[in-house]
């Protein structure tokens, strides 16, 4: 977080905004969780677990958008689809996998 979402003051690594007094601790926790999920998704991708990496990246993206997560979700979705097509997975299975 770079700025307080209430008064737009610069964030100074304190869970309470120095200008307006807003408690930012919940937002900071969400941000930390999103970063942890992003790292986990990348690690799962590195381990070749595309399906789980995609699910974790989607969770992280729901909390915080980042260019890396956007690209990772797009890439993993394509990779999973290509893998299923190459393995001749029925269309019903493809659709249910994308809905998860």
C-alpha positions in Angstrom: 0.0 0.0 0.0 1.4 3.3 -1.0 -1.3 5.6 0.3 -4.1 5.7 2.8 -7.3 4.8 1.0 -9.2 7.4 3.1 -7.2 10.6 3.0 -4.5 9.6 0.4 -1.6 10.4 2.7 1.6 8.5 2.0 1.8 5.2 3.8 4.6 5.2 6.4 4.8 1.5 7.6 2.4 2.2 10.5 -0.9 0.4 10.7 -2.6 3.7 11.6 -2.6 6.6 9.2 -0.6 9.4 10.6 -2.9 12.0 9.0 -6.5 10.8 9.5 -6.0 8.0 12.1 -7.6 5.3 10.0 -6.7 1.7 11.1 -5.1 0.1 8.1 -4.2 -3.2 9.8 -6.9 -5.2 8.1 -5.9 -3.9 4.7 -2.3 -4.6 5.4 -3.2 -8.2 6.4 -5.1 -8.6 3.1 -2.1 -7.3 1.2 0.3 -9.7 3.0 -2.1 -12.6 2.3 -2.2 -11.7 -1.4 1.6 -11.6 -1.5 1.9 -14.9 0.2 -0.6 -16.5 -2.2 1.2 -15.0 -5.1 4.5 -16.6 -4.0 2.7 -19.9 -3.4 1.3 -19.8 -6.9 4.7 -19.2 -8.4 6.2 -22.1 -6.3 3.4 -24.4 -7.4 3.9 -23.5 -11.0 7.7 -24.1 -10.6 6.8 -27.6 -9.2 4.7 -28.3 -12.3 1.3 -28.2 -10.4 -0.5 -26.0 -12.9 -4.0 -26.7 -11.6 -3.3 -25.8 -8.0 -1.1 -22.9 -9.0 -4.0 -21.5 -11.1 -6.5 -21.8 -8.2 -4.1 -20.1 -5.7 -3.3 -17.4 -8.2 -7.0 -16.8 -8.7 -7.4 -16.4 -4.9 -4.5 -13.9 -4.8 -6.0 -12.0 -7.7 -9.3 -11.7 -5.8 -7.4 -9.9 -3.0 -5.1 -7.7 -5.0 -4.4 -7.2 -8.7 -0.8 -7.4 -9.9 0.6 -7.7 -13.4 2.4 -10.9 -12.4 -0.8 -12.5 -11.2 -2.8 -11.4 -14.2 -0.2 -13.0 -16.5 0.2 -16.1 -14.4 -3.6 -16.8 -14.3 -3.8 -16.3 -18.1 -0.7 -18.4 -18.8 -1.8 -21.3 -16.5 -5.3 -21.3 -17.8 -3.9 -21.7 -21.3 -1.4 -24.4 -20.2 -4.1 -26.4 -18.5 -6.4 -26.1 -21.5 -3.6 -27.2 -23.9 -2.8 -30.1 -21.7 -6.4 -31.3 -21.5 -6.8 -31.0 -25.3 -3.6 -32.9 -25.9 -4.7 -35.6 -23.5 -8.1 -35.7 -25.3 -10.0 -34.8 -22.1 -13.8 -34.7 -22.9 -15.3 -31.2 -23.3 -17.5 -31.6 -20.1 -14.3 -32.1 -18.1 -12.7 -29.1 -19.6 -15.7 -26.9 -18.7 -15.9 -28.2 -15.1 -12.2 -27.6 -14.6 -12.5 -24.0 -15.7 -15.5 -23.4 -13.3 -13.5 -24.5 -10.2 
